[in-house]
Amino acid sequence: MKIIAVVLTYNEEIHLERCLASLSGVADEILVVDCFSSDRTIEIAGLHGAKVIQRAWKSHSDQFNWALDQLPASSADDVWIMRIDADEFLTPELAKEIRLKLPDVSSSVTGIFVPRRMTFQGKLLRFGGIFPVQVLRIFRQGRGRCENRWMDEHVIVEGGMSGFSGELIDDNKNTLTWWTEKHNKYSTREVVDILNMEYGFMASETVAKLAGGGRAGFKRWVKEKIYWKFPLGIRAFVYFCYRYILMLGFLDGRAGAAFHVLQGFWYRYLVDAKTAEVKRYMKEHRVDVVVAIERVLGLRVGPGGA
């Protein structure tokens, strides 16, 4: 059995050491695909024996799928790919579980779900109904690829699924200013996916499944079939109330309040406001959606997708 970890980076010197250290004794090879970092990212990757290649960024799904294509082809069915972000790390429990259980996984299983938990402002979040979230991060080489989407992409795997109980921790140490700026950019990209659902101007993929697609597939189905049907703006408030009140998000204290207000309401409302802005521009200037997206959001989109 062989495990190859793939890490996408851009100026991740404050996170990468911890991420790569958690892979010690788990990953046989580590591939770092870097977007021309200007800090110590490349140096840190080298110190941990990772192979580093650099490439300009288009989208997360495009970068990850390109990384998969750079790996040597293998006819063996026991080569596993592990997707992990630079600001994430394996808990000792998950590392041990991977070492002990993965070699004995049934040949019919092609993908492994792991629970991921997040910290926000130094606190590990436990309430709100979204943590830990089950994410598909380990899959057999050649059996999985990332969805062709601009935002909120997941790995698509054909075949049987299994799951581990050890947790993956998402612990970003950047400032709140950095976080809000990042989510402002994320909201722009999510608008593209929303508008594409309505106008169909480019190719896309989805993991949405009412059953059989795991928690990620079910959540995407709810988002596409129910959440996006609610009126713009109102749905953001309803979603916040669901997470913060009904799912007890307030029990995580100040950090929980900040997270659910910002990620559960502000971010979702910003997505809706930008969506409305693009549609208003289309109507006022009598242009199609692709032109409006470029002029309002500053993104060029087309048939090729993300």
C-alpha positions as CSV (number, residue, x, y, z in Angstrom):
1,M,0.0,0.0,0.0
2,K,1.1,3.5,-0.8
3,I,-0.3,6.9,0.3
4,I,0.4,10.1,-1.6
5,A,-0.7,13.4,0.1
6,V,-1.4,16.4,-2.1
7,V,-1.2,19.9,-0.6
8,L,-2.0,23.1,-2.4
9,T,-0.2,26.1,-1.1
10,Y,0.3,29.9,-1.4
11,N,2.2,31.7,1.3
12,E,1.5,29.0,3.9
13,E,4.6,29.2,6.1
14,I,2.5,29.6,9.3
15,H,0.6,26.4,8.7
16,L,2.7,24.1,6.5
17,E,5.1,22.8,9.1
18,R,2.3,21.6,11.3
19,C,0.4,20.0,8.3
20,L,3.4,18.1,7.0
21,A,4.5,17.0,10.5
22,S,1.1,15.4,11.0
23,L,1.6,13.4,7.8
24,S,4.9,11.9,9.2
25,G,4.6,8.1,9.3
26,V,1.3,8.2,7.3
27,A,2.1,9.5,3.8
28,D,4.7,7.8,1.8
29,E,5.0,10.7,-0.6
30,I,3.9,14.4,-0.4
31,L,3.3,16.5,-3.4
32,V,3.1,20.3,-2.7
33,V,1.6,22.3,-5.6
34,D,2.5,25.9,-5.0
35,C,1.2,29.1,-6.5
36,F,4.5,31.0,-6.5
37,S,4.7,31.7,-2.8
38,S,6.9,34.6,-1.6
39,D,7.4,33.4,2.0
40,R,9.2,30.2,3.4
41,T,6.6,27.8,2.0
42,I,8.9,26.1,-0.5
43,E,11.8,25.9,2.1
44,I,9.5,24.2,4.7
45,A,8.2,21.8,2.1
46,G,11.7,20.8,1.2
47,L,12.7,20.3,4.8
48,H,10.0,17.7,5.1
49,G,11.0,15.8,1.9
50,A,8.0,17.0,-0.1
51,K,8.2,17.2,-3.9
52,V,7.3,20.8,-5.0
53,I,6.0,22.0,-8.3
54,Q,4.7,25.5,-9.0
55,R,1.7,26.6,-11.2
56,A,-0.4,29.7,-11.5
57,W,-3.8,29.5,-9.8
58,K,-7.2,29.4,-11.5
59,S,-9.4,27.6,-9.1
60,H,-9.1,25.0,-6.3
61,S,-10.6,22.2,-8.4
62,D,-8.5,23.0,-11.4
63,Q,-5.3,23.1,-9.4
64,F,-6.1,19.9,-7.5
65,N,-7.1,18.0,-10.7
66,W,-3.9,19.2,-12.4
67,A,-1.9,17.9,-9.4
68,L,-3.5,14.5,-9.8
69,D,-2.4,14.4,-13.4
70,Q,1.2,15.1,-12.4
71,L,1.4,11.8,-10.3
72,P,2.9,8.8,-12.0
73,A,0.3,6.4,-13.3
74,S,-0.1,3.2,-11.4
75,S,-1.9,0.0,-12.3
76,A,-1.9,-1.0,-8.6
77,D,-5.2,-0.6,-6.8
78,D,-3.5,0.0,-3.4
79,V,-2.2,3.5,-4.1
80,W,-4.3,6.0,-2.2
81,I,-4.5,9.8,-2.6
82,M,-5.0,12.0,0.4
83,R,-6.2,15.6,-0.1
84,I,-5.3,17.9,2.8
85,D,-5.2,21.7,3.0
86,A,-2.1,23.5,4.3
87,D,-4.0,24.9,7.3
88,E,-5.3,21.4,8.3
89,F,-3.6,18.6,10.2
90,L,-4.3,15.0,11.1
91,T,-5.1,14.3,14.8
92,P,-2.9,11.4,16.2
93,E,-6.1,9.3,16.3
94,L,-6.8,9.8,12.6
95,A,-3.1,9.2,11.7
96,K,-3.1,5.9,13.7
97,E,-6.4,4.9,12.1
98,I,-5.1,5.4,8.6
99,R,-2.0,3.4,9.3
100,L,-3.8,0.5,10.9
101,K,-7.1,0.3,8.9
102,L,-6.4,1.5,5.4
103,P,-4.4,-1.6,4.4
104,D,-7.4,-3.8,5.3
105,V,-10.1,-1.8,3.6
106,S,-12.2,-3.9,1.2
107,S,-11.3,-3.8,-2.4
108,S,-14.8,-2.6,-3.2
109,V,-14.1,0.7,-1.2
110,T,-12.7,3.5,-3.3
111,G,-13.2,6.5,-1.0
112,I,-12.8,7.2,2.7
113,F,-14.7,9.9,4.6
114,V,-13.1,11.5,7.6
115,P,-14.7,14.0,10.1
116,R,-13.3,17.5,9.9
117,R,-13.6,20.0,12.7
118,M,-12.8,23.7,12.6
119,T,-11.3,26.3,15.0
120,F,-12.3,29.9,14.9
121,Q,-10.6,32.6,16.8
122,G,-8.7,30.0,18.8
123,K,-11.7,27.9,19.8
124,L,-12.6,24.4,18.5
125,L,-16.2,24.7,17.4
126,R,-18.6,21.9,18.5
127,F,-22.1,23.2,17.9
128,G,-24.2,24.7,15.1
129,G,-24.9,21.5,13.4
130,I,-22.0,21.6,10.9
131,F,-19.1,20.2,12.8
132,P,-17.6,17.7,12.6
133,V,-18.5,17.5,8.9
134,Q,-17.7,14.3,6.9
135,V,-15.4,15.1,4.0
136,L,-14.0,12.6,1.4
137,R,-10.3,13.1,1.6
138,I,-8.8,9.7,0.9
139,F,-9.4,7.8,-2.4
140,R,-7.8,5.3,-4.6
141,Q,-5.6,6.8,-7.4
142,G,-7.4,7.0,-10.7
143,R,-10.8,6.6,-9.0
144,G,-11.5,10.2,-8.0
145,R,-11.3,13.8,-9.1
146,C,-12.5,17.2,-7.9
147,E,-15.8,18.7,-9.0
148,N,-15.6,21.2,-11.8
149,R,-16.8,24.2,-9.8
150,W,-15.7,27.7,-8.9
151,M,-16.5,27.2,-5.2
152,D,-17.2,24.6,-2.5
153,E,-15.7,21.8,-4.5
154,H,-15.7,18.2,-3.3
155,V,-14.0,15.0,-4.6
156,I,-16.2,12.8,-6.7
157,V,-15.4,9.1,-6.4
158,E,-17.2,6.2,-8.1
159,G,-17.4,3.1,-6.0
160,G,-18.0,2.0,-2.4
161,M,-17.4,4.4,0.5
162,S,-16.2,3.9,4.1
163,G,-15.3,6.2,6.9
164,F,-12.9,6.7,9.8
165,S,-13.6,8.3,13.2
166,G,-10.3,10.1,13.8
167,E,-10.7,13.8,13.1
168,L,-9.0,16.2,10.7
169,I,-8.6,19.7,12.2
170,D,-9.0,22.9,10.2
171,D,-7.1,25.5,12.2
172,N,-6.3,28.7,10.2
173,K,-4.1,31.1,12.2
174,N,-4.5,34.1,9.9
175,T,-6.2,37.3,11.1
176,L,-9.9,38.0,11.0
177,T,-9.2,40.7,8.3
178,W,-7.5,38.0,6.2
179,W,-10.6,35.7,6.8
180,T,-13.1,38.3,5.7
181,E,-11.1,39.3,2.7
182,K,-10.9,35.6,1.7
183,H,-14.6,35.1,2.1
184,N,-15.4,38.2,0.1
185,K,-13.5,36.6,-2.8
186,Y,-15.2,33.2,-2.1
187,S,-18.6,34.9,-2.3
188,T,-17.8,36.2,-5.7
189,R,-16.9,32.7,-6.9
190,E,-20.0,31.2,-5.4
191,V,-22.2,33.7,-7.2
192,V,-20.8,32.2,-10.5
193,D,-21.9,28.7,-9.5
194,I,-25.4,30.0,-8.4
195,L,-25.9,31.9,-11.7
196,N,-24.6,28.9,-13.7
197,M,-27.3,26.7,-12.0
198,E,-29.9,29.1,-13.5
199,Y,-28.4,30.1,-16.8
200,G,-26.1,27.1,-17.7
201,F,-23.4,29.1,-19.4
202,M,-20.5,26.6,-18.5
203,A,-19.9,23.0,-17.7
204,S,-20.1,22.0,-14.1
205,E,-20.4,19.0,-11.8
206,T,-22.0,18.3,-8.5
207,V,-21.9,15.7,-5.7
208,A,-25.6,16.5,-4.8
209,K,-27.4,13.3,-3.8
210,L,-30.4,12.9,-1.6
211,A,-29.1,9.5,-0.6
212,G,-25.9,7.6,-1.2
213,G,-23.6,10.6,-1.5
214,G,-22.6,11.0,2.2
215,R,-23.2,14.1,4.2
216,A,-21.5,16.4,1.6
217,G,-23.8,15.1,-1.1
218,F,-26.9,15.5,1.1
219,K,-25.9,19.0,2.1
220,R,-25.3,20.0,-1.5
221,W,-28.7,18.5,-2.5
222,V,-30.4,20.6,0.2
223,K,-28.5,23.7,-0.9
224,E,-29.4,23.3,-4.6
225,K,-32.9,22.0,-4.3
226,I,-34.2,23.9,-1.2
227,Y,-31.9,26.7,0.0
228,W,-31.4,28.3,-3.4
229,K,-35.2,28.3,-3.9
230,F,-35.7,30.7,-1.0
231,P,-35.8,34.5,-1.7
232,L,-32.5,36.3,-1.8
233,G,-31.4,37.7,1.6
234,I,-34.2,36.0,3.5
235,R,-32.6,32.6,3.2
236,A,-29.3,33.9,4.8
237,F,-31.2,35.0,7.9
238,V,-33.2,31.7,8.1
239,Y,-29.9,29.7,7.8
240,F,-28.3,31.8,10.5
241,C,-31.2,31.2,12.9
242,Y,-31.1,27.5,12.1
243,R,-27.4,27.2,13.0
244,Y,-27.1,29.6,15.8
245,I,-30.4,29.0,17.6
246,L,-31.9,25.7,16.7
247,M,-28.6,23.9,16.3
248,L,-27.2,25.5,19.5
249,G,-24.4,27.5,17.9
250,F,-24.5,30.0,20.7
251,L,-23.0,27.3,23.1
252,D,-19.6,28.0,21.5
253,G,-19.6,31.4,23.1
254,R,-18.1,34.5,21.6
255,A,-16.1,32.6,18.9
256,G,-19.2,30.7,17.9
257,A,-21.3,33.9,17.7
258,A,-18.6,35.5,15.5
259,F,-18.4,32.5,13.3
260,H,-22.1,32.0,12.7
261,V,-22.8,35.7,12.2
262,L,-19.9,36.0,9.7
263,Q,-20.0,32.7,8.0
264,G,-23.6,31.7,8.4
265,F,-25.2,35.1,7.8
266,W,-22.8,37.8,6.5
267,Y,-21.2,35.6,3.9
268,R,-24.4,34.1,2.7
269,Y,-26.1,37.5,2.5
270,L,-23.1,38.8,0.6
271,V,-23.5,36.0,-1.9
272,D,-27.2,37.0,-2.4
273,A,-26.4,40.7,-2.7
274,K,-23.8,40.1,-5.4
275,T,-26.2,37.7,-7.2
276,A,-28.9,40.4,-7.2
277,E,-26.3,43.0,-8.4
278,V,-25.4,40.9,-11.4
279,K,-29.0,40.3,-12.3
280,R,-29.8,44.0,-12.0
281,Y,-26.8,44.8,-14.3
282,M,-28.1,42.3,-16.8
283,K,-31.5,44.0,-16.9
284,E,-30.3,47.6,-16.9
285,H,-27.7,47.2,-19.5
286,R,-29.4,44.4,-21.5
287,V,-26.4,42.1,-21.5
288,D,-26.1,38.3,-21.0
289,V,-25.0,36.8,-17.7
290,V,-21.4,36.1,-18.9
291,V,-20.8,39.8,-19.8
292,A,-22.5,40.9,-16.5
293,I,-20.3,38.6,-14.4
294,E,-17.1,40.0,-16.0
295,R,-18.2,43.6,-15.6
296,V,-19.6,43.4,-12.1
297,L,-17.5,40.6,-10.5
298,G,-14.4,40.9,-12.6
299,L,-14.3,37.2,-13.5
300,R,-14.1,35.8,-17.0
301,V,-16.2,32.6,-17.2
302,G,-16.9,30.4,-20.1
303,P,-17.9,26.9,-21.4
304,G,-14.8,25.3,-19.9
305,G,-15.9,25.8,-16.3
306,A,-13.8,26.4,-13.2
